[in-house]
Amino acid sequence: MAAIHRLSTISDYHNFANLPAPEHPLISLVEYSRVQYPKDVKGIKLVQEYYSIGLKRNVPYKFFYGQQKYDFDEGLMTFISPNQVMSMDKNPNIGSKKPSGWLLFIHPDFIWNTSLAKRIKSYGFFGYSVHEALFLSEKEEQMMIRILKNIELEYQANIDKFSQKIIISQLELLLNYAERFYERQFITRNKSNHHVLEQLEIVLSEYFDQDNLVELGLPSVEYVANRLTLSPNYLSSMLKSLTGMSTRQHIQNTIIERAKEQLSVTQLSVSEIAYNLGFERPASFTKLFKNKTNQSPLAFRKTFN
């Protein structure tokens, strides 16, 4: 098993990538063409204890997040939260193309006690897998680069009481644009996303068709996302864009449809139906049914008598 290199500080990354010391200990913008990783990167695993935002082209490495990989042959952005495991390998397909782009590192201490400290957790794309990166048009890419350069100019200037506020506002602007562009990406990839929606229905149907749900329990968001080879955050964001509902809501709706079928065509008790659908406690099933239909399971059954 490959050793894991833990990069606790931004200075640690600069050392690892053979870069000059950062100008600010808690935030740094790196031009990607200047990065020089160790010659033998095969099997290297990194854990960075800070946020990393990348905008890259023609990267001479394949990056892996978990079991997913992506070759950065096109302009795209990735958003990595602290303590995610990343590994890399040489990319033989890159040829003579020169790498370009930017890496922005933000240590959590920089945003501590600011408006962004809590809000950053609401940006779901920090939990997306690498193959769910944000593809940018040329216009969008230039806009993001301008914001990145504004951040760099601010921390390179003489630090005063306004510096952190201005940088935080620029970071929030960058993240808000990323959220907008991801929404555009969900729309422009409408066909492939609808295919995912079809596959979601198949996955849920197959799950609830099993006979041992008493032992298996209810399907989790993580289970569904893994079956669709998507990260949980990305799947929920995509489904909300397509249907207005999260993955959890889709699971719950499937449960309710299955429950309605059993309530209307069988004589099974409410408890038996609850266990058949994977609930540990019938009371939890009844509560969900009431929340979704505004009536109890027994009241629903009476409408068929």
ChimeraX attribute file (.defattr): number of C-alpha atoms within 10 A of each C-alpha:
attribute: neighborCount
match mode: 1-to-1
recipient: residues
	/A:1	6
	/A:2	9
	/A:3	9
	/A:4	14
	/A:5	16
	/A:6	15
	/A:7	18
	/A:8	15
	/A:9	17
	/A:10	24
	/A:11	20
	/A:12	17
	/A:13	20
	/A:14	19
	/A:15	15
	/A:16	15
	/A:17	15
	/A:18	14
	/A:19	16
	/A:20	10
	/A:21	14
	/A:22	17
	/A:23	13
	/A:24	13
	/A:25	13
	/A:26	18
	/A:27	25
	/A:28	24
	/A:29	22
	/A:30	18
	/A:31	15
	/A:32	19
	/A:33	15
	/A:34	15
	/A:35	18
	/A:36	13
	/A:37	15
	/A:38	11
	/A:39	7
	/A:40	9
	/A:41	13
	/A:42	14
	/A:43	14
	/A:44	16
	/A:45	20
	/A:46	18
	/A:47	17
	/A:48	23
	/A:49	19
	/A:50	22
	/A:51	19
	/A:52	21
	/A:53	19
	/A:54	20
	/A:55	26
	/A:56	22
	/A:57	21
	/A:58	21
	/A:59	23
	/A:60	21
	/A:61	22
	/A:62	19
	/A:63	21
	/A:64	19
	/A:65	18
	/A:66	12
	/A:67	8
	/A:68	14
	/A:69	17
	/A:70	17
	/A:71	20
	/A:72	22
	/A:73	18
	/A:74	13
	/A:75	20
	/A:76	18
	/A:77	23
	/A:78	22
	/A:79	22
	/A:80	22
	/A:81	21
	/A:82	16
	/A:83	15
	/A:84	16
	/A:85	17
	/A:86	19
	/A:87	21
	/A:88	19
	/A:89	17
	/A:90	17
	/A:91	17
	/A:92	10
	/A:93	14
	/A:94	17
	/A:95	9
	/A:96	8
	/A:97	12
	/A:98	11
	/A:99	19
	/A:100	16
	/A:101	20
	/A:102	21
	/A:103	18
	/A:104	19
	/A:105	22
	/A:106	22
	/A:107	20
	/A:108	16
	/A:109	11
	/A:110	17
	/A:111	20
	/A:112	11
	/A:113	10
	/A:114	12
	/A:115	13
	/A:116	16
	/A:117	14
	/A:118	11
	/A:119	10
	/A:120	16
	/A:121	12
	/A:122	9
	/A:123	14
	/A:124	15
	/A:125	24
	/A:126	20
	/A:127	18
	/A:128	22
	/A:129	24
	/A:130	24
	/A:131	17
	/A:132	19
	/A:133	21
	/A:134	22
	/A:135	18
	/A:136	21
	/A:137	12
	/A:138	10
	/A:139	8
	/A:140	13
	/A:141	17
	/A:142	12
	/A:143	14
	/A:144	20
	/A:145	15
	/A:146	12
	/A:147	16
	/A:148	23
	/A:149	13
	/A:150	16
	/A:151	23
	/A:152	19
	/A:153	13
	/A:154	16
	/A:155	20
	/A:156	13
	/A:157	9
	/A:158	8
	/A:159	10
	/A:160	9
	/A:161	7
	/A:162	9
	/A:163	15
	/A:164	17
	/A:165	14
	/A:166	15
	/A:167	22
	/A:168	18
	/A:169	14
	/A:170	18
	/A:171	20
	/A:172	16
	/A:173	14
	/A:174	18
	/A:175	18
	/A:176	13
	/A:177	15
	/A:178	21
	/A:179	16
	/A:180	11
	/A:181	17
	/A:182	22
	/A:183	17
	/A:184	16
	/A:185	17
	/A:186	20
	/A:187	15
	/A:188	11
	/A:189	10
	/A:190	15
	/A:191	11
	/A:192	12
	/A:193	19
	/A:194	15
	/A:195	10
	/A:196	18
	/A:197	18
	/A:198	11
	/A:199	15
	/A:200	21
	/A:201	14
	/A:202	11
	/A:203	18
	/A:204	16
	/A:205	14
	/A:206	10
	/A:207	17
	/A:208	18
	/A:209	12
	/A:210	12
	/A:211	11
	/A:212	14
	/A:213	19
	/A:214	16
	/A:215	12
	/A:216	13
	/A:217	14
	/A:218	20
	/A:219	18
	/A:220	13
	/A:221	19
	/A:222	16
	/A:223	13
	/A:224	22
	/A:225	19
	/A:226	13
	/A:227	12
	/A:228	16
	/A:229	15
	/A:230	20
	/A:231	22
	/A:232	23
	/A:233	20
	/A:234	22
	/A:235	26
	/A:236	22
	/A:237	20
	/A:238	24
	/A:239	21
	/A:240	16
	/A:241	18
	/A:242	17
	/A:243	10
	/A:244	12
	/A:245	16
	/A:246	20
	/A:247	23
	/A:248	16
	/A:249	16
	/A:250	19
	/A:251	19
	/A:252	17
	/A:253	16
	/A:254	16
	/A:255	22
	/A:256	20
	/A:257	12
	/A:258	16
	/A:259	19
	/A:260	17
	/A:261	12
	/A:262	18
	/A:263	21
	/A:264	16
	/A:265	10
	/A:266	11
	/A:267	11
	/A:268	13
	/A:269	12
	/A:270	20
	/A:271	16
	/A:272	14
	/A:273	21
	/A:274	22
	/A:275	19
	/A:276	22
	/A:277	26
	/A:278	20
	/A:279	20
	/A:280	17
	/A:281	11
	/A:282	15
	/A:283	13
	/A:284	11
	/A:285	24
	/A:286	18
	/A:287	14
	/A:288	17
	/A:289	22
	/A:290	15
	/A:291	11
	/A:292	14
	/A:293	11
	/A:294	12
	/A:295	14
	/A:296	17
	/A:297	23
	/A:298	12
	/A:299	12
	/A:300	17
	/A:301	19
	/A:302	10
	/A:303	8
	/A:304	9
	/A:305	6
